[in-house]
Amino acid sequence: MKQIDVIFVTPLPAFYKVNLLNRLCEKKRVFVIFLYEMNSRRNKDFVSQGIKFDYVILSKLQGSRLIYLWRLLKRDYSYRSLILSGWDSFYLWFLAFLSPKSKNAVVVESTYYESCIRGLRGLLKRFFLKRIYLAYASGEPHIELLKLLSFSGKIIKTKGVGVFNYVNQPSFIYKTQIRNFLYVGRLSEEKNLKLLIDVFNSLPDLKLNIIGFGPQEEVLKKMASFNISFLGAISNDKISHYYQSNDVFVLPSKSEPWGLVIEEAMNNGLPVIVSNKVGCSIDLVAEDVNGIRFDLDDRNSLKNAVLKICNPIYYNVLAKNISCYNFEERSQKYVASFFYME
């Protein structure tokens, strides 16, 4: 049997997960099971190629995948900890029951905002968590979900979902006009872009730039007035330019388990406006410090937030605060939270 510290199971080799795992493998012996190879809904560069650890992509295996997983845990590896990313795959359930509870950990990136806790689904989640001794929860709404599901194990708050490709924090520059707003993400129902477009349709002196693609693209383009531009998909190596060419980042989602784009926006010097249903809104967005949280149930709340942040005095206080952030230090703390594997 090969001796390792961690078997980590996650759906995709997404760049922010690979960045995390690359850092973990610098100090721990890590083997990773990616359940799937590619997700057609994502940009091509969403999936990372810079992998420094041993791994397997389960969907590419020939033969019985369950037998492979059984052999992996029972015959091929002696491991200290099995870390499962959520509970939304049969393979995650299989591994949770195959491995001893004392070794099982789960990464919780869902919140009580969007996750079902009642009925059969809630019952199944509670049953799954009976096999878990440790939960890595992204933030406060994720911890609240665990409490509502009666999880009795240890909880570690990670304050993140991965390590993004951060840049050097831009220097603070005082701005006298705040006109350019940015959205980056999928163009889909849960992102609440119809509300965002309605707001900017009523504010013709402001500019909204939308980066991304998705099923609502054509509908949204028909709704949008002249001050709203759709820029399509932008690769990760070019996205920083678009962040820094705008003044404010807006994420109006009805449902958002975390919101990695909020970290990216702040890293590029942008104050943010987020809905109160964005998973990171409590842990990352401090009202009147680095951004504004608006109430999703109040249709005027988003417009009021946009108008408020256009005040140069107010805006520059937020921007100056953000310019002092150290995202390398933040990333180190996030990675270190996974070193608890006892």
N, C-alpha and C positions, 0 to 999 in steps of 0.2 A: 504493500500500500504506500502511495505517495503521501507525505506529510505536508499539509497546507494549513493556513490559518482560516481562510474564508472562501466559501463558495457563494458567489453573488449571482442572483438570478434576476434578469431585467428584460423587458420586452424587446428593445431595439438598441443597437450601438449608436445611440444619439450622441452628438459631440459633447454635450455637457455631462453625460454619464461616463463617457470614455475618459474625459478629463479628470473626473473624480477617481475613477478606477486606476488610471495611470499614476495618480498621486498615492493612492492606497498601496499599490504594488511596490512603491519605493521603500516601504517599511514593513509590509506584510506579504505573505505568500498568498496570492489570490488566483482563483480560477473562476471564470465567468461563463455563465450560460445565457446567451441571448436567445430569446424564444423565436424571434423573427429576423429576417434579413433587412427588409426595406418596407417602408410605408409610403404608398403612392401619393398620400395627401401632403407630404412634406417636400420642401426644397431638396434637391439632390445632395447638397452639402450638409443637410441636417444629419446625415449619417457620417460618422467619422472614420477615417482610414488610419489615423495615427495610433494604433493599438499596441501597447507595450507589454501586455499580459497574456497568459494562456487563456484561450476561450474556445467555445463551440457555438455554432448557430444551429439550434435544435431543428428548425424547419427545413434545413438542408440535409439532415441525416436520412440515410436509407434504412429501412427496417423499422423495428419497433422502437419508438422513442421512449416508451415507458420502461422497457427492458434496459435501454441505455442509461436512463436516470437511476434505475435500481442498482445497476452495476457500478455506476459512478459513486454513489453514496455508500454502498455496502461492500464493494470489492476494490475499487480503484483508488479511493482517497480516504485518508484519515483527516478529518477537519475539526476545527474548533467551533466554527459558527457558520450557519446557513442563513443568508440574508435574502429575503424574498421581496420583490418590488410589488407590493399590493396583493390582491386576492382575486383578480379578474381573469385568471386563466386556470383551466383544469390542471395544467402542469404544476402550477404553484400549490394547488391543493394536494396533489399527489406527493410533492416533495415535503410539504408540511406534515403530512401523516407518515411519510417514510422515515423522516429524520426525527431523532429524539427531541422532545419539547425543549429540553435544557439547552439545545444548540440553536433553536429557531428564533430568528428575528424577522421583523417585517418593516419595510419602508412605507410609511403612510403619507401619500401625497394628495389624498382626497380630503375634502372638508365636510363639515356637517351642513354646509350650505347646499351642496348638490348631491350628497350621498344619501341613499335611502337607509333609514334605520328601523323601519317598521315592516311588518308583514314577513313574508318568506325571505325576502332579500336581507332584511335586518337580522333575522334568525340565523341565516347561513353565515353572515359575517361574524356574529357572536360565536358560532360554532368553530369557525376558522381560527378566531383569536384564542380559543381554548388551547390551541396547539403552539402558541407563541409566548416566549418568555420576555422578549424585549421588542419595543417599537421605536423606530426612528421617525419622529413626527416633524414635518416641515415647519409648522408654526402653531399659533394658538387655536385657529379653527380646526386644525388637524388633531390637536390634543383633545379638543372638545368632542370631536367625533368618536375618539377612542373611549372617552368617558361615557358618552351616550350609549356605546356598545358594550359597556360594563367590562372593559379591559382592565385586568388586575395586575398586569406585569409592569416592568420598569419602562418608563418613557424618557427618551432623550430628544430634546428639541434641536434640530439641525439648522433651522433658519435658512432653508434653501432646498433646491431639488437637483442641484448639480453645480459644476464649475464651468461658467461660460468663458468665452474667449475675450477676457477683459483687455482694455487698452490703457495706456497711461492717462490718468485723469487730466482732462484739459484745464488750463488755468482759467480762473474767473475773469470774465469780461463784462463790465457794466453795460447793460442794454437800456436804451431809451424807448424802444418800441418792441412790443411783444405781439407778433402777428402770425407766426408760423407754427402750426400744430401738427403733430405726427401720430399716426397709428401704424403699428407693425403687427401682423398676425393673420390668421385665417379669416376669410370673408364668409362667415357662417352665422347661423341664427344665435348661438349662445354668446357671440361677441357683442351683440347689441348695437350693431353699426347703423341700423335704421334710426335709432335715437340720436346717435352721434351726427349723422348727416342732417337730420331735422334741425339740430341745434345750429350747425354751421350754415345751413340754408338761410337761417334767420339772422346770421351775422356776416353779411357780405364783405365787410372790411377785413375779415380774418381769413387766413388760408389754412386748409386742411389737406395734408398729404397722406395717402393711404398706401401702404406697402403690403403686398400679400395677394393671395388668390383663394378661391373657394367657391362653393355652390351658389352663393348669393351675389356673385360679382356683377352679373348683368342687371339684376334687379336694382342693386345699389347705384350702379352707374346711371340708370334711368332716373333715379330719385335726385341725384346730386346736381347742384347748381354750379355756376362757372368757377367758384372759388374752391372747389374740391377736385383734387387730382388723384388718379389711380396710377400708381407707378409699377404695378405688377410685382413679380418675385425679384428680390435682390439677394445676391449671394452673401454669405457671412463675412467674407473678406472685404466687402464693399459697404456693408451696412453702417459702419461707424461714420462714414462721410455723411450719410443721410440723417443720422441722429444729430450730428453736430451742425448741420445746415438748418435745423429747426430750433424752436425756442422751448416748446412744451410737448411732453408725451402724454397721450390720453389712452386709457384702457377702460372702456365702459362695460365690460363683460357682465352678462347675467350669471355666468358660471365660469370660474377660473380656478382650478385647484391650487395654483401658485401664482405664476406670472413672471417667468424668467426675463421677459422683455422689460419689466420694471427695473430690474438690476442693470440690464444693458443700457437702458436710457439714462439712469443715474450715473453710471460709469462714464457716459459720454457728456455729462454735465447738465442734463435736462431735469428740471422740476417736473413732477408728474401729477396727473389727475386720474384717480382710479375709483371705480365703484366700490361700495362696501361689501360686494360679493366676490371680490378678488382675494384669493387665498393669502397673498402676502401683504394685504392692506394694513393689517394690524401690526405685523412684525417689522415691516420695512418702511411704511409710509407714515411719517409723523406729521400730523396736521400743523400747518404754519411753520414747519421746519424744513421739509424737503418736498412737500406736495399737499394735495387736497384729496380727501375722500368725500365722494358725493353719495347721496342716498338714492338707491335704485328705485325706491318706491315713490320718489318725488320727481316728477317730470321736469320741474324747473331747477332741480338741484344741480344738474350737469351744466346748464347754461349759466347759472349763477357762479359756479366754480370757474368756468372759462372767463367770464367777465372779471372776476376777482383777481385771477392770476395775471391778467393783462395790465394791472397796475404796476408800473415799473419799480416803484419803491418796494412793494410787496414781493414782486417776482425776484428782484435782485438779492433780497435776503435769502430766499430759498436757494437760488443758484450759488450764492457764495457759500452757504452751508454745505451743499453737495460737493463743491470743489475741494473740500477738506477731507472727503472720504478716502479711505485706503482699502481698495477692493482686493489687493493681495492679502492683506491681513484678514479680511473677511473670509476669503476663500480658505485660508489656512485653518481658521476656526471651524468652518463647515467640514472640511476633510477630517479634522481632529475628532469631531463628534462621532465618527465611525470607528475610532480606535477602541471604543468600549465594546469588547467582544467576549466578555467573561460570562 
